[in-house]
Amino acid sequence: MHRDRQLEILDRIVGHRLGGNTTDMYPDLYFSPTDAYNSPERYNEEINKIFRRTPLLACFSSDVADVGDYTTLDLMGIPVLVARGEDGKVRAFRNTCQHRGACVATGSGKGKRAFSCPYHAWSYRLDGTLIRPTHLEGFQGLDIDTVGLPPIACGEAAGLVFVSFAPGVETVDARAWLGESLVADYESFGYADYQLMTTRSTVRDVNWKVMFDSFCEMYHVQFLHAKTIAHLFRSDCSTFDDLGLHGLMTGVRSTIDELKVQPREEWELTKHAALNYHIAPNTVLIHMIDHVEMYRIIPEGPTRCRAELSLYVPELPTSEKAERHWARQAETLIHTIETEDMVMADQAQFAIDAGNPPVFRFGRNEPALIHFHEVVEALLAGDEERFSARQPKPVQLTARR
């Protein structure tokens, strides 16, 4: 993140602290009907108009850094293979052999020269074209040139790889999707070189928005996480930047008051804040001083979703001590989320399915939460142009908690 932008955010935070511990506020309350969290009709509409139409974050560029590197994933019930070709270009395909439908790759790996189906050993080049079927005599007359892995629209920018299932779309303009502000931030952080430490996936019987809502406000930290991470943050003070379809919620760390005695030219944002980037429609990147947490919430039904946590670091550990540190870090994150945030999500979904409350009431002190739901509604209505990518637009109104 450029220095002037860091200082602008820090100035706002310090202003909140000096102003009696105020926080960024939205102009109005927001009421979200809870039938949007369990309606099959609404779910199908979200899948068709959002998840099968907009770009989805697939992985970091570093997951497929070199020629022959690949990763596989399940997105929206579609098996996806992402690989870097001999020309250095990242491509995505349906991970489906065109003979009998088996996956041609599993997990992730490096330096592949080709993908060979484990079922009958049909092999495919890194660009998805079929090299040949086995038992050539049995497949005489097959037009090999037409039997490659079906391509999925793909694009790369600022160290991130996106895919899209939108009909008729051949490539993803990832730079345009992110917008110049996010591209500038992620390029300055060096995301292209960040390395994956670990990934954990869990399936919960809750609507994907119930799960995503947990990442959209700091308000709960002081209460829900009182015995775990609350001491690390000032959850009564945060800022929010409207980045078009995306957003940045800056969570303030407990060390923030150190800035009172530091010269402004020595201020560093990531030492005193957690940067919670919301990338539409379903991903959160939390940038910390020494790592990035990627949370991807994938719908699997009206009241079912898969939550994936991936931990990325600037460089992989080179000692047992460092490995133990990151293992503890990952376990702390996972334990906190699974035993606190997800329990609240379970309870919220239970209440929704029981018919009360009829609406969720989002406070003005939850601007990122309101922004997320406004973006979802705009994408459903095909009105995303009103959220077109632009420079950061901070929420200006402040008030005491």
N, C-alpha and C positions, 0 to 999 in steps of 0.2 A: 504494500500500500504506500502510495506516495507520501512524502513527509508532510506536505501541507494538508493532506486529508486526515492524516493521523492527528495532527494538532487541532484541526477543526473539531473532530469528534471529542478529543480530550478537553478542549475549551468548553464544549457543551456539558460534558460530565462534571468538570470542576464548577461550572456555573450552577448546575443542579445542586452540588454539595454545598456551595456557599449560599445558595438561595434557600436553605432550610431543608435540604435533601429532597428536592423535587425530581420529577421524572418526565420523559416525553409522554405526551398524551394525545389521543385522537380527538377530533372535534366532537364526536358523538358516541353514545353507546351503540352497540350492535346486537341484534337479536337473531340467533340462528335456529330455525325450526329443527327440532331433533328428529323429525321423520326423514330428514336428509341423511341420517346416519344408519338407517336400517331398511330403507325402501328398495326393493329389487329394481323397480323402474328407474329410480334415481341412480342406482349403482350402474345399471346398463348405460344410462345416458352419460355418466362420467367416464366410463370405459371407452365408449364410442367417440365422444366429443373431446375428451381430454387425452387419455392415455394412448389411444390409437391415432392421435392426430398431432400431438406436440412432441418435440424432442425430449428424450429421457436420458439422464446421466447414466452411462453404462459402466465406466471405470476411469481411472487415472491413465494418462498417457504412459506413465512409467510401468503400468501393468503389461503393456505391449511395446516396450521401449525399442527393441531391436528387431531386425528381420527374423521372422519365424516365431516371434513371441506371440502368445495367444492367451485368451481367457474365455471361459464359458459362463453363461448365466441364464437364468429363467426369468424372463420379463413378460408379464401379462400372459402367462401360459404359453409363451413361445420360447423354444430353446434357441439361444443366441450364441454364436461364435464370433469373437472379435479377434482379428489377427493383423499383424503388420506384414505387408507384402515385400517382395524383393525390390520394389521401387520405393520403399520407405513409406508408402501410404497405408493408413489404417482402414481396414474394411470390416464390414459386419455381414454375417450370413445367417440363414436358418441352419442350425446345427443338426441337419437332417440328411442322411444319405438318401440319394434319389433312387436307390435300388429297393430297400425295404424299410426305410424310415429310422434306422438306428442313428444314434449320435456319432459323429465322426471324431469327436474329441470330448474329453471330460476334464474338469478342473482347470488348471492353467499350466503353462510350460514355456520353455524358451528354445529358440533355435530350430524349430521344426522346418523341415524341407517340404513336407507335404502332410496331408491328413489322410489317414487310412482307416476306413470303417472296420471296427473289430468283428463285424458279423460275417462279411464275405470279402473283406479286404479291397473294396473299391477305394481308389485313392484320388485325392483332389489337391490341386496346386494351392498355393497361398492366396491366389486371386479367385479361388472358388471353382475354377474350371476342372472338369473331370479329366484325369490323366488317362485312365482306362479302367474298364471293369475286368475282374478276373474271369477266367474261362471265356476267352474271346469268341470261341466258336459258338458258344451258347447264346451270345448276344450279337451275332451277325445281323446287320440291318439297323442297329441302334445308332442314331445320330449323336455321337459323343459330344459334339459341339453345343448341343442343346440341353445337356444333362449335367449342369453344374449345380453347386450349392446356391439356392435362391438368395440373391443379395438383399440386404436390409440397408436402408439409407443410413449413412454414417458421416460424422464430421468431428473434427478435432480443433480445439483452441485452448490456449492458456493452460495446458497440462491436463485437460479433461476431454473425454471422448463421449459423444452423444450418439444415440440411434433414434430412428423414428419409424413407426409402422404406418405412417400416413400413406394412403393409396396414391400412386403416381409420383411420389417423391423419391428422387434418386440419391440426393445428397443432403446433408444437414449443414447449414451455415451456422456452425457452433458459435462463431464470433458474434454474429448478429443476434443469436438467441440469448447469449449472455449479456450483451451490451458492453460498451467500451469501458464503463466503470468497473465491472467485475473482471473483465479481461485485464485491465491495468492492475487491479489488486492481485489477481492470481499469478500474473507474470512476475510481478515484483516479489511475491512469496516464493517463486521457483517451484510451483506445483509439478512441473514437468519432470523434476528430479526426485520428488517424494517417493518413498518406497513403502509398499504394503507390509505391515507387521502381522496383522491378524484380521480375520473376519468371523463374525458370529451371527447366526441367523436364528430367529425364533418366530413361530407362528402363533398368533393370538386370535381369539374369537371376538374381535372388535372391528368396527369400520375403520378404514385407513385414515379418515380425517380425525377420529377420536385419538388415534395414536400420534398423528402429526401435530395435533393441537398442543401436546405436551412440550414440544420444542419451540413454541411460539410466544412464550412469556417467561420472565424471570420472577414474577410475582409469587409463584408457588415455592421457590427454593427455600426461603426462610422457614417455611412451615413443613412441607412434605419431607425435605431433606435435612431437617434440623439436626439429626444425629449422624449425618454422613458428610455432605459437602457444603452445607450452608455456611460454615465458618470461612469458606474460601471466597464468598461473594457478598456484595451489597445488593441483595435482590430487590430492595426498595428504590433502586435508582438504575435506569438503563436508558439507552437512546435507540431510536429507530430511523433508518434511512429507507425511503421508498425508492427502489431501483427498477421501476416499471413492473414487470411481472414477477420480479424477484425482490428480495429485501435483505437488509442487514440490521439485525438486532445486536447491539453491543452490550454485553453483560459486564458489570463493573466488579472487579475483584476487590477483596478487602484491603489490599495494599494501596488503594487509590489515594488515600490521604497523605501518602509520602510526597505527592506532587506539591503539597503546600510549601515544602521547604526546598524544593528542587528548582533550579532555573528552568524556564520554559524550553530552552534549547536542548535540555537533556531529557525531556519527556519522551517516553516510548510507549506506544499504545498497547502492544501485546504483552508488556510486563504487567499491565494493570487491568486488562480486559480480555474477555473471551468474545471473539467475533463470530456471531451466529448467522451465517449466510443461508437464506432460504432460496433454493433454486427450484422454480416451478417445473413440474407440478408437485413433486413428492420427495425432494431431497434436501437435507440439511448438512452443510459443511460447517463444523465448528473449528475455527482456527485458533489454536493456542500457541504459546510462545515456542514450544518444542515439538508440536505434533498437530495433526488434523484428524478430527473424527468425522467420518461420513456416515450419516444415517439415511437409509433409503427405505421408504415405506411403500410396499407393493400390494395393491388390492388383490385379494383372491376370492372375494365374494362380498355380498352386502354387509355382512358382519364378520368378516374374516380378512386378515392381512398378514403379510410377512414383513418383519422388521429386521433389517440388516445393518449391523454396525461394522465398519471397517476402520482400522487405525493405521494412519500413514505417518511416517517420520522422515525428516530430511535425509537421514542416512541410516542404514541398518546397523544394529549393534555389533561391535567387534569383540566384546568380552562377555563372559558369563554374568558379571555383575550388571552390565547394561541390559542383557537379555532378561535377567530377573526383574529389573526395574520396569521394563515395558510389559512383562507378564503380569506384574502386580497392578500396573496402571490399567491394563485391559480388564482384569478381573474386577477392579474397583468400579469401573464404568459399567460393566455388564451387571454386576451385583446391584448397584444403585438403580439402574433402569428397570431390571427385572423384578426387584423386590419392592420398589416404590412407585416409579412412574407407571409401569405396566399394570400394577395392582389397581391404581386409580383409573386407568383406562378400562380395565375389566369391570370395575364398579359402575363407571359412567355408562358403558354399553348395557349392563344389566338394568340400570334405571331407564335408559331409553327404550329398551325392549319391553319394559313393564309399563310404559306409557306416561312417565312423568320424570322430569319436567317437559312441558310441551316445547319450550325453547331454551337454549342456552343464552345467558346474558353476559356478553363480553364487555368488560369495563374499558373506559377511555385510557386507563393505564396499561392496556394490553394491545398496543397499536399493531405489533407484528401479527398477532392472532386475527385481528379484524382485517388487516391487509391480506392475509392468506385466504380468508373466506371470500373477500371481495374479488380476488383473482380467480378463485374457483368458479364463482358465479359468472364472471366475465368470460372465462373460457367456455363455459357451458352455453352462454348466449352468443358465442362467436364475436364478442365485443372486446377482444384483447387489445385492439388498437388504442383504446383509452389508457392502457397500461404500457404503451410502447416504451422500449428501453430509453432511458434518459440519464442525465447526470443525477447524483444523489440529491434527494429532496427530503431534508430532515423534517420530522414532525415538530412544529414550533411550539405548540401550546404546552405549558407546564403548570403543574399544580402540586400541592402537598399531598402526600399519601394519606 
